[in-house]
Amino acid sequence: MKTPTKTLLSLAAAAILGSMTQAADINVKLDLDETGHPINPFIYGQFIEHLGRCIYGGIWAEMLEDRKFYFPITVDYDPYQDLQDTDFPVVGASPWEITGDSGGVKMVEEDSFVGEHTPLIGDGSGIRQHDLALVKGMTYVGYIWLKSEDPEGSKVRISVAPEPDADAYLAHEADVQPGEYTKVSFDFLARDNTGRATLAVEVLSGKAFVGTLSLMPGDNVFGMRRDTLALLKQLDSPIYRWPGGNFVSGYNWRDGIGDRDRRPPRKNPAWTGIEHNDFGTDEFILFCQLLETEPTIAANTGFGDAYSAAQWVEYCNEGADTIGGSWRIRNGHEEPYNVKYWCLGNEMWGPWQLGFMQLSQYVLKNNEVADAMWAVDPELELIAVGAVDQINAAHDPEAAEANLLWSVGMLQASADHMTMISEHFYCGRRPWDDQGDLDPVAHSKLLKTEIKRITDEHRRIQPTIEALDGRTMPIAMDEWNYWHQDYEYGELGCVYDLRDALGTVVGLHEYYRQSDLIKIANYAQTVNVIGCIKTTKTEAGFATTGIPLMLYRAEWQPIPLVLPDQFGDYDVAASISEDGSVMTVSVVNPTDEEISVNLDVDGTRLPGTATSWTITGPGPRSRNVPGEPRVVDATRRDEVDISGGLEVPSLSSVLYRISL
């Protein structure tokens, strides 16, 4: 029964009065014949980049930092350079501490096992790494590559203790011979929960080289974290973009193939820390196969070249008669990967981007790279770099003088060298533009405003571009998200709250409204780094933004219904199934008062009940923490009475599934 304080509003009145704190009923009139363009499922895409703890520490299960000794091991043990009060501090120097004789460890460059140097450890010395997290009852598996420098051989002990200098769970001794490196495997059972475990390598006699080593939980899935994969499967994203992002403009994809232990470690070219090259092309394809998702690979158009991009296509899609294809087969992957979607670079208009350049020069490179890739596989879908609001003024005076937008210039000069054009945006308390702590209503509109701004601009400019010849160039919004400061999950590992979850639903609503123009939308960046999944070293869980992404991917119907988007503080969207038997209605209420939505579906009598999912939490700042019960979640209710309207609590979004 409606309370006396509620007033029945028309749509026009709701648009004017919706911002009032007084509770309101909303009338929504729908015509099932007024539909928009079918929603491409790729708008539920995801993006993973070699940045922070997205892959290493989030998706990849390796527990050891700098396992290939990119940093020289020295007596000046001071590994953590930034974010030291988080679970994932940034390693800026060797995380390996020398034990025993401080002069007993030498970095040898000649004939190194991998990378620039290999540690040689003398009799009575060793190295150890701290702060490893173990779960009681979990089996851990590892290995180490060793070679003796002593003609008589060496004895090496590998041990793991729950904390420094405690009794070891494992004390495995190996006799090591000179000549060739030998791989020594080991495993142990953790008897305690701890975040302070130590792995130590000690030379008991002779001298020994340590080529590289590894330690993972025994339940890893082909090197990936089982807990993270389980959440990713629930997320069910139909397409993933990789490996960047800014990272890709300095990435040599050839570093990431072949024997994983022999792949060279590098400085991350765009961000902090080390690129281990443990997660390369083959691992990404396996990742996509495990998740039954479509891969998108971003080619390097920064410091990279057309030949390398084309050879990467060979590696993924061609046979033994090509150089790249022969390498894939040699690496044990006989069948082509058939990667269809490729990005031609990333944000090449930005001065932070490695290899960025003037628009007038970049269009030449875009076209050269596209031609080379299509020459290998003409069926590729190529996504070119766009930025509808960037002029690149500081570095392209002619473009600045003509007020030439980057996307306009790309479409004019490269329309026949792309099949989609990308756009990126981020909202929130960003490092470069502190918007302050907005109230939930204003915060919920940020994503929607950016999506509409970008699409409005494309609808304005594309008809004016002769090179398009009247056709529409689809948009791939291949990076989008809220981005806040205060990083708790490593580099760019910000926290999301209920306000972000509600705003994400509003953002999805806008993608539904723009379904004719936006074909792909990749939420950035899935795990930890501004991600919808957060991990500690031993736990993984959905952040608040992961809840709507998972729910709407599973339940939202693919044919959008056309209705006004002017509902004041609230946001409403609706859709139907392809056969017209199911309607979904979603309402976001970021206010502190309950509302009711009265549906009038032209020519259709609605049933008295429906299924609903309500996303809410105790307050606007409510957040989820990995390993703890979710505070913000989606609650399902069956056979909900809708005869008196769709009830939407304060600070919530509600998705209704209604059988027609």
C-alpha positions in Angstrom: 0.0 0.0 0.0 1.4 3.4 -1.0 2.3 5.8 1.8 0.5 9.2 1.9 3.8 11.0 1.4 4.3 9.5 -2.1 3.0 11.4 -5.1 2.2 9.9 -8.5 4.4 11.6 -11.0 4.3 11.6 -14.8 7.6 11.1 -16.6 7.9 14.9 -17.2 7.3 15.7 -13.6 9.8 13.0 -12.5 12.5 14.6 -14.7 11.9 17.9 -12.8 11.2 16.8 -9.3 13.3 13.6 -9.2 16.1 15.3 -7.2 13.8 16.1 -4.3 14.3 13.9 -1.2 10.6 13.2 -1.0 9.8 9.6 -2.0 8.2 9.2 -5.4 6.4 6.8 -7.7 7.5 6.7 -11.3 5.2 5.9 -14.2 7.0 4.1 -17.1 5.2 3.4 -20.3 6.6 0.8 -22.6 5.8 -0.3 -26.1 7.2 -3.8 -26.9 7.4 -2.9 -30.6 9.7 0.1 -29.9 13.0 -1.7 -29.7 16.6 -0.6 -30.2 19.5 -2.4 -31.9 20.3 -5.8 -30.3 22.9 -5.5 -27.5 26.2 -7.0 -28.5 27.3 -9.3 -25.6 30.8 -7.9 -26.0 29.8 -4.9 -24.0 30.4 -7.2 -21.0 34.1 -7.4 -22.1 37.1 -7.2 -19.8 40.6 -5.9 -20.1 43.7 -7.3 -18.4 47.1 -5.5 -18.5 50.6 -6.2 -17.2 50.2 -3.6 -14.5 50.4 -3.8 -10.7 48.8 -7.0 -9.5 46.3 -7.6 -12.3 48.1 -10.6 -13.7 51.1 -11.3 -11.4 49.6 -11.7 -8.0 46.1 -11.6 -9.2 45.6 -14.1 -12.1 49.0 -15.8 -12.1 49.8 -18.1 -9.2 53.5 -17.6 -8.8 54.4 -16.6 -5.2 58.0 -15.6 -5.6 59.0 -12.0 -6.5 61.8 -11.6 -9.1 62.2 -15.4 -9.5 64.6 -14.8 -12.5 66.8 -12.3 -10.6 66.2 -9.2 -12.7 67.6 -7.2 -9.8 71.1 -8.0 -8.6 71.2 -9.5 -5.1 73.3 -7.2 -2.9 73.9 -6.8 0.8 71.7 -3.7 0.7 68.5 -5.5 1.3 65.7 -3.0 0.8 63.2 -4.4 -1.7 60.0 -2.5 -1.2 59.9 1.0 -2.8 56.2 2.0 -2.8 52.8 1.0 -1.3 54.6 -0.6 1.6 51.5 -0.7 3.8 49.5 -2.8 1.3 49.4 -6.5 0.7 51.2 -6.0 -2.6 54.1 -3.5 -2.2 56.0 -2.4 -5.3 59.4 -4.2 -5.6 62.1 -1.8 -6.7 65.2 -3.8 -5.7 66.0 -7.4 -5.1 63.6 -9.2 -2.8 66.3 -11.8 -2.0 68.2 -11.4 1.2 71.7 -12.8 1.6 72.3 -15.2 4.5 75.6 -16.4 5.9 78.7 -14.8 4.5 77.6 -11.5 3.0 80.3 -11.8 0.3 79.2 -15.3 -0.6 76.8 -14.3 -3.4 78.0 -13.0 -6.7 76.0 -12.0 -9.8 77.6 -13.7 -12.9 76.9 -12.3 -16.3 78.7 -14.8 -18.4 76.5 -17.6 -19.8 73.6 -16.5 -17.6 70.7 -18.9 -17.2 68.1 -16.2 -18.1 68.4 -12.5 -18.3 71.6 -10.5 -17.7 73.0 -12.4 -14.7 72.7 -15.5 -12.5 73.5 -15.7 -8.8 76.5 -17.8 -7.8 76.3 -18.8 -4.1 79.3 -20.0 -2.2 79.7 -22.6 0.6 78.0 -21.3 3.8 76.0 -18.6 2.1 72.4 -18.5 0.8 69.5 -16.3 -0.2 66.0 -16.1 1.1 62.7 -14.4 0.4 60.2 -13.3 3.1 56.5 -12.5 3.3 55.2 -15.5 1.6 51.5 -16.3 2.4 50.5 -19.9 3.2 47.2 -21.5 3.9 47.0 -24.3 6.4 46.4 -27.7 4.8 47.4 -26.5 1.3 50.1 -28.4 -0.6 52.7 -26.1 -2.3 54.8 -27.2 -5.3 58.0 -25.7 -6.5 61.3 -26.3 -8.3 64.7 -24.8 -8.7 67.3 -24.9 -11.5 70.8 -25.6 -10.1 74.3 -26.1 -11.4 77.5 -26.7 -9.4 80.6 -24.5 -10.0 82.7 -27.0 -8.1 84.2 -30.0 -10.0 83.3 -32.2 -7.1 79.7 -31.1 -7.0 77.7 -29.2 -4.5 75.1 -29.8 -1.9 72.1 -27.3 -1.7 69.3 -27.1 0.8 65.9 -25.6 -0.1 63.8 -24.9 3.0 60.5 -23.2 3.8 59.6 -22.0 7.3 56.3 -20.3 8.5 58.3 -17.3 9.6 62.0 -16.2 9.5 64.3 -18.5 11.6 61.4 -20.8 12.6 61.4 -24.6 12.2 61.0 -25.5 8.6 58.1 -27.3 6.9 60.5 -28.4 4.2 64.2 -29.0 4.2 65.0 -30.6 0.9 68.7 -31.3 0.2 69.9 -31.8 -3.4 73.3 -33.0 -4.7 74.1 -30.8 -7.7 76.6 -31.7 -10.4 78.7 -29.4 -12.6 78.1 -29.1 -16.4 74.3 -28.7 -17.1 71.6 -27.1 -15.0 69.4 -29.6 -13.2 65.8 -29.0 -12.3 65.0 -30.0 -8.7 61.4 -30.3 -7.7 59.9 -30.1 -4.2 56.6 -29.9 -2.4 55.4 -29.4 1.2 52.2 -29.2 3.2 51.5 -25.9 5.1 50.7 -26.6 8.8 49.7 -23.0 9.6 48.1 -19.9 8.2 50.8 -17.3 7.8 51.8 -14.3 5.8 55.4 -14.3 7.0 56.8 -17.5 5.5 60.3 -17.6 4.2 61.8 -19.7 1.4 65.6 -20.1 1.7 68.3 -21.6 -0.6 71.5 -22.5 1.2 74.7 -24.0 -0.3 76.1 -26.5 2.2 79.2 -27.4 0.3 80.9 -26.2 -2.9 79.5 -23.4 -5.0 76.2 -23.4 -7.0 74.4 -21.3 -9.6 70.7 -20.7 -9.1 69.2 -20.3 -12.5 65.6 -19.6 -11.5 63.0 -21.1 -9.1 59.3 -21.2 -8.6 56.7 -21.7 -5.9 53.0 -22.0 -6.4 49.9 -23.4 -4.5 49.4 -27.0 -5.5 45.9 -26.3 -6.7 47.0 -23.9 -9.4 45.4 -24.4 -12.8 48.2 -24.4 -15.4 49.9 -21.7 -13.4 46.8 -19.6 -12.7 45.2 -19.0 -9.4 42.2 -21.4 -8.9 40.3 -18.9 -6.7 40.6 -16.1 -9.2 39.6 -18.3 -12.1 36.5 -19.4 -10.3 35.4 -15.8 -10.0 36.3 -15.1 -13.6 34.1 -18.0 -14.7 31.2 -16.5 -12.7 31.8 -13.1 -14.3 31.5 -14.9 -17.7 32.9 -12.1 -19.8 32.6 -13.0 -23.5 35.8 -11.2 -24.6 39.1 -10.2 -23.0 41.6 -7.6 -24.2 45.4 -8.1 -23.5 48.3 -7.2 -22.9 47.7 -3.4 -22.7 47.1 -0.6 -22.2 50.2 1.6 -22.0 52.2 -1.6 -21.4 51.9 -2.8 -24.9 53.8 0.1 -26.5 57.0 -1.2 -25.0 56.2 -5.0 -25.1 58.1 -7.4 -27.4 55.7 -10.3 -27.7 58.6 -12.6 -28.6 59.9 -12.3 -25.0 56.7 -14.1 -23.8 56.9 -17.4 -25.8 58.9 -20.5 -25.5 60.3 -22.1 -22.3 58.8 -20.1 -19.5 62.0 -20.3 -17.3 64.2 -19.1 -20.2 62.0 -16.1 -21.1 63.9 -12.9 -20.1 62.8 -10.7 -17.2 62.3 -7.0 -18.1 61.6 -3.8 -16.4 57.9 -3.1 -17.0 58.1 -0.6 -19.8 55.2 1.6 -18.8 54.6 0.9 -15.1 56.6 -0.1 -12.0 58.1 -3.4 -11.1 59.3 -6.3 -13.3 57.7 -8.0 -16.3 58.6 -11.7 -15.7 57.3 -12.8 -19.1 55.7 -15.8 -17.5 52.3 -14.9 -18.8 52.7 -14.5 -22.6 50.6 -15.3 -25.7 50.2 -19.0 -25.1 49.2 -18.4 -21.5 46.7 -15.7 -22.5 45.1 -18.0 -25.1 44.9 -20.9 -22.6 43.3 -18.4 -20.1 40.7 -17.6 -22.7 40.1 -21.2 -23.5 39.6 -22.0 -19.8 37.1 -19.2 -19.5 35.5 -20.0 -22.9 35.9 -16.4 -24.0 37.1 -14.5 -27.1 40.7 -13.2 -27.1 41.6 -9.7 -28.2 45.3 -8.9 -28.6 46.6 -5.3 -28.7 49.5 -4.9 -31.1 52.5 -2.7 -30.4 52.2 0.5 -32.5 54.4 2.5 -30.1 58.0 1.2 -30.1 56.8 -1.7 -32.3 56.7 -2.1 -36.0 54.5 -3.5 -38.8 56.6 -6.6 -39.3 56.5 -7.6 -35.6 52.7 -7.1 -35.5 52.2 -9.2 -38.6 54.5 -11.9 -37.3 52.4 -12.0 -34.1 49.4 -12.6 -36.2 51.3 -15.5 -37.9 52.1 -16.9 -34.4 48.5 -16.9 -33.5 46.7 -17.8 -36.7 49.0 -19.3 -39.3 50.7 -22.6 -40.0 54.2 -24.0 -40.3 54.8 -22.3 -43.6 55.2 -19.0 -41.8 57.9 -18.0 -39.3 55.5 -17.1 -36.5 53.3 -20.2 -37.1 56.4 -22.5 -37.0 57.4 -21.0 -33.7 53.9 -21.7 -32.2 54.1 -25.3 -33.4 57.6 -25.7 -32.1 56.3 -24.5 -28.7 53.8 -27.4 -28.6 50.7 -25.7 -30.0 49.8 -27.4 -33.3 46.5 -25.9 -34.0 46.1 -22.1 -34.8 44.6 -19.9 -32.1 42.4 -18.0 -34.7 42.5 -14.7 -32.9 40.1 -12.5 -34.7 40.1 -9.3 -32.8 43.2 -7.1 -32.7 43.8 -3.6 -31.4 46.1 -1.3 -33.4 48.0 0.1 -30.5 46.7 2.0 -27.4 46.2 5.7 -26.7 48.9 6.8 -29.2 47.6 10.4 -28.8 48.9 10.6 -25.2 52.3 12.0 -24.1 52.5 9.2 -21.5 52.3 6.6 -24.2 55.7 5.1 -25.3 56.3 6.0 -28.9 53.4 8.5 -29.1 53.5 10.8 -32.1 51.7 13.5 -34.1 48.4 12.5 -35.6 49.6 13.3 -39.1 52.4 10.8 -38.6 50.5 8.2 -36.6 47.8 7.6 -39.3 50.7 6.5 -41.6 51.9 4.0 -39.1 48.3 2.8 -38.4 47.8 2.1 -42.1 51.1 0.4 -42.5 50.5 -1.9 -39.5 46.9 -2.7 -40.6 48.1 -3.6 -44.1 50.8 -5.9 -42.8 48.4 -7.7 -40.4 45.6 -8.0 -43.0 48.2 -9.4 -45.5 48.6 -12.3 -43.1 45.0 -12.7 -42.2 42.4 -10.6 -44.1 39.6 -11.8 -41.7 40.9 -9.8 -38.7 38.7 -7.2 -37.0 41.1 -4.3 -36.4 40.3 -1.7 -33.7 42.1 1.6 -34.3 43.1 4.1 -31.7 40.5 6.8 -31.2 40.0 9.8 -28.8 37.1 11.9 -29.7 38.1 14.8 -27.4 41.9 14.9 -27.9 43.7 17.3 -30.3 47.3 16.4 -29.5 47.9 20.1 -29.6 51.3 20.2 -27.9 52.8 17.9 -30.5 50.8 18.6 -33.7 50.5 22.3 -34.3 48.7 21.9 -37.6 46.1 19.7 -35.9 45.7 22.2 -33.1 45.3 25.1 -35.5 42.6 23.3 -37.3 41.0 22.1 -34.0 41.3 18.6 -35.5 40.1 16.0 -33.1 42.1 12.8 -33.0 39.2 10.5 -33.8 38.2 12.8 -36.7 41.7 12.7 -38.2 41.9 8.9 -37.8 38.6 8.4 -39.5 39.5 10.8 -42.3 42.9 9.2 -43.0 42.4 5.6 -41.9 38.7 4.7 -42.2 39.6 1.9 -44.6 42.3 0.6 -42.2 40.1 -0.3 -39.3 36.8 -2.1 -38.6 36.2 -0.3 -35.3 37.5 2.7 -33.5 38.4 2.7 -29.8 37.5 5.2 -27.1 38.6 5.3 -23.4 37.3 7.0 -20.3 37.6 7.0 -16.5 35.6 8.8 -13.9 35.9 9.3 -10.2 38.6 10.5 -7.8 41.3 10.3 -10.4 45.0 11.0 -9.8 45.0 13.8 -12.4 41.6 15.3 -11.6 40.3 15.1 -8.0 36.6 15.5 -8.3 36.0 15.2 -4.6 33.7 12.9 -2.7 30.5 13.2 -4.7 27.1 12.3 -3.2 25.6 9.0 -4.5 23.2 10.6 -6.9 26.0 12.7 -8.7 28.4 9.8 -8.5 26.0 7.4 -10.1 25.7 9.6 -13.3 29.5 9.9 -14.0 29.9 6.8 -16.3 26.6 7.5 -18.1 27.6 11.1 -18.8 30.9 10.0 -20.4 29.4 7.3 -22.5 26.7 9.7 -23.8 29.3 12.4 -24.4 31.5 10.2 -26.5 28.6 8.6 -28.5 27.0 12.0 -29.1 30.2 13.3 -30.5 30.5 10.3 -32.9 27.0 10.8 -34.0 27.8 14.4 -34.7 31.2 14.0 -36.5 30.8 10.7 -38.4 28.3 11.9 -40.9 30.7 14.8 -41.9 33.6 12.5 -42.7 33.8 11.8 -46.5 36.0 8.8 -46.0 33.2 6.9 -44.3 31.0 7.4 -47.3 27.8 7.4 -45.2 28.6 4.3 -43.2 28.9 4.1 -39.4 32.2 3.2 -37.7 31.4 1.1 -34.6 33.0 2.1 -31.3 35.0 -0.3 -29.1 35.0 1.3 -25.6 37.9 -0.9 -24.7 38.8 0.9 -21.5 36.2 2.3 -19.1 35.7 2.4 -15.3 35.6 4.4 -12.1 39.2 5.2 -11.0 39.9 6.4 -7.5 43.0 7.2 -5.5 44.0 5.4 -2.3 45.5 2.2 -3.6 45.1 -0.8 -1.3 45.6 -3.7 -3.7 49.0 -2.8 -5.2 49.6 -0.3 -8.0 46.3 1.3 -9.0 44.5 -1.2 -6.8 41.7 1.1 -5.6 38.7 0.2 -3.5 35.1 0.3 -4.8 32.0 0.9 -2.7 28.2 0.7 -3.1 28.2 4.1 -5.0 30.5 2.6 -7.7 28.2 -0.5 -8.0 25.1 1.6 -8.6 27.0 3.8 -11.1 28.2 0.7 -12.9 24.6 -0.3 -13.4 23.7 3.1 -14.8 26.7 2.8 -17.1 25.4 -0.5 -18.4 22.0 1.1 -19.0 23.7 3.7 -21.2 25.5 1.0 -23.2 22.1 -0.6 -23.8 20.8 2.8 -25.1 23.8 3.1 -27.4 23.7 -0.5 -28.7 23.7 0.6 -32.3 27.0 2.3 -32.0 29.0 0.5 -29.3 29.9 -3.0 -30.1 32.6 -3.8 -27.5 33.1 -2.4 -24.0 36.1 -3.7 -22.0 35.9 -3.0 -18.2 39.4 -2.1 -17.0 41.1 -3.9 -15.5 39.3 -7.0 -14.1 41.7 -8.0 -11.2 43.1 -5.7 -8.5 44.1 -2.8 -10.8 40.9 -0.7 -10.8 39.3 -4.1 -11.1 36.0 -5.8 -10.2 37.9 -8.7 -8.5 40.2 -8.0 -5.6 42.8 -10.5 -4.2 45.1 -10.8 -1.3 47.9 -13.3 -1.4 45.5 -16.1 -0.4 42.0 -14.9 -1.0 39.9 -13.6 -3.9 36.5 -11.9 -4.0 34.2 -9.7 -6.0 34.5 -5.9 -5.4 31.2 -4.1 -5.4 31.5 -3.4 -9.1 31.8 -7.1 -9.9 28.3 -7.8 -8.6 26.4 -5.9 -11.3 28.8 -7.0 -14.1 28.2 -10.6 -13.2 24.4 -10.2 -12.7 23.5 -8.2 -15.8 25.7 -10.4 -18.0 23.7 -13.4 -16.8 20.2 -12.0 -16.6 19.8 -9.0 -18.9 17.8 -9.6 -22.1 19.4 -8.7 -25.5 16.8 -6.5 -27.2 16.6 -3.0 -25.6 13.3 -1.2 -25.3 13.2 2.5 -26.1 12.1 4.7 -23.2 13.1 8.2 -22.0 16.3 8.4 -19.9 15.0 11.4 -18.0 14.0 10.2 -14.6 15.6 12.8 -12.4 17.8 11.1 -9.8 16.9 7.7 -11.0 17.8 5.6 -14.0 15.6 3.1 -15.7 16.2 0.6 -18.5 14.2 -2.3 -20.0 14.7 -5.1 -22.5 13.1 -8.2 -23.9 14.3 -11.6 -25.0 14.6 -12.4 -28.7 11.4 -14.4 -28.7 9.5 -11.8 -26.7 8.7 -14.1 -23.8 10.7 -12.4 -21.1 11.1 -8.7 -20.1 13.9 -7.4 -17.8 13.5 -4.0 -16.1 16.3 -2.3 -14.1 15.9 0.6 -11.8 18.8 2.4 -10.0 17.8 4.5 -7.0 20.8 6.3 -5.5 18.7 8.4 -3.2 17.9 7.8 0.5 14.2 7.2 -0.1 12.4 4.1 -1.4 10.6 4.5 -4.7 8.0 2.5 -6.7 7.9 2.1 -10.5 4.5 1.7 -12.1 4.8 -0.2 -15.5 2.4 0.3 -18.3 3.2 -2.1 -21.1 1.2 -1.2 -24.2 -1.2 -4.0 -25.1 0.2 -6.4 -22.6 -1.1 -7.5 -19.2 1.7 -8.2 -16.8 1.7 -11.1 -14.4 1.3 -10.5 -10.7 4.8 -11.7 -9.7 8.4 -11.6 -11.0 11.9 -12.6 -10.0 14.1 -9.8 -8.7 17.7 -9.2 -7.8 18.5 -6.3 -5.5 22.0 -4.9 -5.2 22.5 -2.8 -2.1 24.5 -2.6 1.1 24.4 -0.9 4.6 25.6 2.5 3.2 27.0 4.4 0.3 30.6 3.6 1.4 30.0 -0.1 1.9 32.8 -2.3 0.4 33.6 -5.9 0.0 36.8 -7.5 1.3 38.4 -10.7 -0.1 37.9 -13.6 2.3 35.1 -12.0 4.2 31.3 -12.2 3.6 30.2 -9.7 1.0 28.7 -6.5 2.3 27.4 -5.4 -1.1 25.8 -8.3 -3.0 22.8 -9.2 -5.2 19.9 -10.7 -3.3 17.5 -12.8 -5.4 13.8 -13.1 -4.6 11.3 -15.3 -6.4 7.6 -14.6 -6.9 7.8 -11.0 -5.9 4.5 -9.2 -5.9 4.6 -6.6 -8.7 0.9 -5.9 -8.9 1.3 -2.6 -7.0 4.5 -1.6 -8.8 8.2 -2.4 -8.8 9.6 -1.6 -5.4 13.1 -0.2 -5.3 14.8 0.4 -1.9 17.0 3.4 -1.2 20.6 3.2 -2.3 20.0 0.2 -4.5 19.5 -1.1 -8.0 16.9 -3.7 -8.7 16.6 -6.0 -11.7 13.2 -7.5 -12.4 12.7 -10.5 -14.7 9.1 -10.6 -15.8 7.5 -13.4 -17.9 5.2 -11.9 -20.6 
